[in-house]
Amino acid sequence: MGDLIGVTSILTISLITFFIGSMWRGIRTILFVALIVRVLLIILGNYIVLPDSDGDGYESVAWTLAQNGVYDVLINFKGPNSWFISWIIAIPYSIFGRSLLLAQSLSLFFGMGCVFLSCLLANKLFDTQTSKKVGWIVALFPSLALYSTIVMREVYVTFFLLLAFFGIVNWVRSGSLKSIILTLLGFVGGTFFHGGIFIGALIFLSIVLKKTFLNFMKVFLLKPIKFKSIYILVLITIFSGFYFTNNFKIPKIGYFKDGINLKILYTHNEKASRGSAAYPKWLNIKSPEELFYKAPVRAIFFLFSPLPWQILSPSHLIGLFDGLLYLLLILFVFRNRKMILQDRAVKYILLILIGYIFVFGLGVSNFGTSIRHRSKFVIGLILLAAPSIPRIVLSTKKKLKKNIFHKL
């Protein structure tokens, strides 16, 4: 019965994909290929062990939560926490019964949503050709395909981040209050799955506060004040006041006083630095001075590890390949720096991604975990890099019109 429910779920998502493909014909092939790749990975994952396929126990916790029926699941809502994904999966489990394929189909749904949203967002930021380029990279990027098929939080977080980025672009283009709400909904949605995502909301609110305050002062001096400016200023001030006065706790980060407590950070680094994938002990931060110069190094380890000298087993080669892909993306982002600085929406996305890279770089202390966490932000990097990534065009006369490895 469980397999029947799971197969039905996957077929339903396939039908949704075909429906969306029929409406957005320009990205139809991208969506279909992305779907085929992910369904094949689900099938393979049920016969062989894929990386991270144990899912940190989220599926088994979901089944435990579902034992007493859907009403019991709903009243035991705990809010944002590390096991929120288990609560989500527990809802259909409590109705239909346990099915790993059903849990995987939820990841598939959000994974396909990421492919679709990345195409729409790239088209909004750049042009049709670039959106197709982004779509193909997202559809075939190894870690994105993997986390779209296993029971992990990454693809859920990525989906809500893309919603937030969509809101940012709309806000820059229109300045509407609805766009701010959409952005915050995206960040809050991601925070339900991982508390560190709230950092993006704090950065965005700081940007909005600065821009709104400057506009407020200009209007105050020249013409009558608009109610919207006052409303935004008051809301952001109240919200920020709650957090910075330690009246609001963020999962994984805690209260504001916890986030700036280096003793807590050091203890966390010590506990996380374990196993063959651990960062060097000298990267653990013990003082404010060390924070200043070790944070950039930890950010590099977060993005690109395992570095060649960290390879201790054949399985680490997968991580090395993943790190090389990120290195290529960063090179293309650098190549695209002029365009990024000229477009405020793209620049704000870059600032938020830098914030995430540094914060997660401080919190992660082994490359096994970094591979998983950095996949949350890879679509953002792909978007920033996309205009400078050469197209690969097949030709009957020439093998390639452009090569992705041509001189940067």
N, C-alpha and C positions, 0 to 999 in steps of 0.2 A: 504493500500500500504506500509506504514511504517513497519508494522509487517512482511510483506512478504520479504522486503529487509533485515530486521534484522534476520529473520529465515534463509534466504539464506546465510547471512554472517556467521552465526554460523555453518551451514552445510559445508560451504567452509573451515572453520578452522578445522572442524572435518575431512574432507577429507585430508587436509594437514597433520593432526596428524596421520591418518591411513597410509599415504604414508611414513612419517618419521619412523613410527613404523615398517613398512615392511622392511625398510633399516637397522634400528638399532634394531634387534630383541631382544637383551639382555635387552632393556629398554622398549619394546613394551607394556607390561602389565602396567608398571608405567605410561606411557603416556596415555593409555586408561583410567585408573582409575582416573588420574588427570583431564582428559577431562570430564568424567562422573560427578565427584564431582562438577566441576565448572559450567557445564551446568545445573545441578540440582539447584545450588545456584542462577543462573540467573533466572530460572523458579520460584523459591521460592521468589526471590526478586521482582518479578512483581506482587506478591499477598500479601506478607507481607513485613514489613519494616525491612531491615537488618541494622546492625550498619554502620554508615557513608554512607548509601545509597543515601543520598541527594547530595553527590558529590560536596559540596561547590559551587554549581551553575555552574560548568564547562559545563554541558550539555546545559543549557539554554543560556549561553553566546555563545556557539558554534552555536546554532540555530540563534541567533541574528546576528552573523558574516556572516552566510550563506545566509542571505536574498537577497543579490544583485548578487548572482551567484559566480561561482568558480573564475572568473577573479578578482573580487573585493576582494575575500578572499586572493588570492595569492599576490596581490599588497599591501595588508595591513599586510604583514608579519612584526612582531615587534621584531623578534629575541628572545633570551632567556628571559623568564619572567614567572610569576606565572600562566598566562593564556595561555601558549603555547599549553597545552593539548587541550584547546578549539579551537585554531586555527587548530590543527591537525584534530579534529573531524569535524570542519566546512567544510573541503574539501569534504568528501563524503556526508555531509549534503547538500551542495550546488548543488550536482549532483543528488542525489537520494531522497532528502527530509528528513524530521526529522524522526528519529527512535531511541528510547532508546535502543532497542536491537542491533542496528548497533553500537552505541557508546559502549555498553557493549562488543560487539564482538571484538572491538579493544583491550579492556583490556584483554579479553580472549586470543587473539593472543599473546600479550606480556607475559601473564601469562604462557601459554604453552611454549613459548620460554624460559622462566626462568627455567622451569622444565627440558627442553632438555639441555640447556647450563650448568645447574648445574651438570647434569650427566656427560657430556663431560669433564667439568673442574675437577670434582672429579676423573675421570678416568685418566686424565693427571697428576694430582697431586699424586694420590695414586694407586689404583688398581680397577679391575672390581667390586669386592664385595663391596668395599667402595662406588663406584659410584652408585651402586644400593641402598645402604643404604641411601645415600644422596638424590637420586631420590624419594624414598618413603617418606622421611621426608618432602621434599619440596612439593611433591604432596598433602600431607595430612595436612600440617601445617595450622592451622585455619586462621590466618591473611593473609597468602599468598593466600590461596584459596579465601578468601573474596575479597581482593583487585584485584584479577584477574577477578572479575565479576561485579565490580561497576565502575563508572566513576570517578576515582581518579588517581593521578599522581604516586602513589607509585610503581606500577608494571612496569611502563615505566622506572622509575629511576633504579629499581632493574635490569632490563634487560640490560641497558647500563653499569651498574656497573659490571655485570658479563662479558661483553665484555672487559671492562678495566682489570679485573682480569685475563682473558684469555690472554690478551696482556702481562701482567706482567709475567705470567708463561713462555710464549714463550720467552720473553726478557731475563729472568734469564737463561733459558735453552740454548738459541742460541745467545743472544746479538745482534740480528738483529735490524736494523733501522725500518723495517716494524712493528716489535712488539711494538716499542715505539709509532709509529703512531697509531696502533690499540688501544693501551692503552689510548692515548690522545683523540682519537675519542670517545671511551667509556665514558671517564670523561666529555668531552664536550657535548656529547649527553645527559647525565644525567643532566648537568648544564642547558640545555635548559628547563628542567622541574622544576628543583630546583637549585637555585644558590649555595646553600651550598655544593653541590656535587663537586664543583671546588676545595674544600679543598684537595680532594684526588689527583687531578692533581698536586697541589703544593707540596704535600708530595712526590709523585712519581718523579717529576722533581728534587726535592732536592736529592733523592736517586740516580737518574741517573747522576746528576751533580757531586756528590761526587765520584761515581764509575768511571765516565769518566775522571774526573780530576786526580784521582790517577793512572789510566791506562795511561793517557797522560804523566804524569811525569815519569812513568816507561819507557815508549817507548822513551820519549825525551832523557833519559839518556843512553839507551841501543841500540836503533835502529831507523830507519827513522819513522817519524810520519805518521800515517794513516790519510787520508782525513776525514774519517767518524768521528773520535774523535774530530777533529777541528770543523767539521760541527755541531755536537751535542752540543759542548760547546758554540759555537756562537749563535745557535738558543735558547738555554735555557737562556743564558745571556741576549739576547735581549728581550725575552718574560718576564723574571723576572723583567728586568729593567722597562718595561712598567707598570707593576702592582705596584711595590714598589715605583715608582715615581708618583703614583696617576694619571696615564694616561689611566687606564683601569678599568672599573667598572664591578663588578660581581653582578648579581641579588641576592637579599636577604642579601648580604654582603656589597655591595657598593664598594667604593674605599678603598685602603689600609688604609688610615687615618681614615675611618669610622669603619673598622674592629677592630682597636685598641682603639677606643674612648669608654671609659667605661660609659660616660654619655648616649650615644646612647643605649648601652647594658642595662643600668639600666632603662631607659625609656621604652624600649621594654619589659623588665621583668615585670614592673609595669602594663603595658597594658595587657599583656598575663596572669597575675595572677588574674583570675576572675572565678567566678562560683564555684560550689561544687567540681570541679576537680582540683582546683588551688593548686600549690605548696605552702608551708608555706612562709609567707612574709620574714622571716629571711633568706631565700635562695637568695633573690635579692642581686646582687653585686653592691657595691657603691664605692669601692676603689681597688687599685692594691693588697693590702694585703688580702682583702676578696676574690679576684679572686684566690689567691694561695690555700686557704683551702676550699673554697666553690665549686670550679669547680669539684673536685672529688665527692663531695656529690651530686651535681646536676647530674653528670654522672650516679650515682647509682639510683637516682630518675628516670632518663630518661630510664634506662634499665628495672627497676623492678617495678615501680609504676603502679597502686596504691598499696601502702604498706597496711598491714592489718588495721592499725588505720585510714587509709584514706577512708575506705569503709563506705559510707553514704547512699547508696541505693542499691537495688538488681542489678541494671544495672552495678554497679561498680564491681560486681563479675566476669564479663567477663574479665575486665582488670586485675583483680587479677590472674585469671587462665593464661592469656597471660604472665604476669610477672613471674609466676612460671616456665613456659616453658623456658623463657630466663635465669632464674636462673639455670635450669638444663643444658642448653647449655653452660653457663659460667663455670659451674663445670666440664663439659666434656672437654672444652677448656683447663682449668687448668690441668686436668689429662693428656692432650696430649701435654703439654708444651715442653717436651724434643724434640719430633719430630718436633714441630714448629720451635724451635730454630736451628735445624739442617738443615732445608730446607729454603734457602733464599727466594724462591718464597712465601712460606707460611708465613714466618716471615714478608715480606713486606706487604702482605695482612693484617696481624694482625696490623701492624703499622698504616696502612691507616684506618682500622676500629676503632682503638683507637682514632685517630684524629677526625673521624666523631662523635664518641660517646661523646667526650669532647665538640666539637663545637656545636653539636645539643643539648647537655645537657645545654650549656650556653644559647641557644636561645629559648628553650622550657620551659614553666612555668606552664603547667598543664598536668595531666596524660592522658587526653583525646587526646591531640595532640601528646604526647610522644608515645602512643600506635600505632598511625598511622605512625609517622616518623621512629620509630625504626624498623618497618617492612621492610624498605628499605635495612637494613643491616643484616637481619636475615639469609639470605642464606650464607653470608660471615661467620657468626658465625657457621652455620651448617657445612660448609666446614672445618673450623678449628677444630670442635669438632668431626667430623665423625669417624676418626680412633679409637677413644676411646669409642664410643657409641656401646654397645653390640648389636649383632644381635638377633632378636627374631625369633626363628625357631619353626614352628609348628611340632609336632611329634604325631604319633598315639600311642606311648607308654608313652610319657611324655607330660604334658601340655606345658611346655616350657623348652628348653635347656638352655636358658639364660634369665635373667630378667633384664630389663632396670634399675631397682632400686637396683641392687646388689652393694655391697660396692665399693665406689670410691677409 
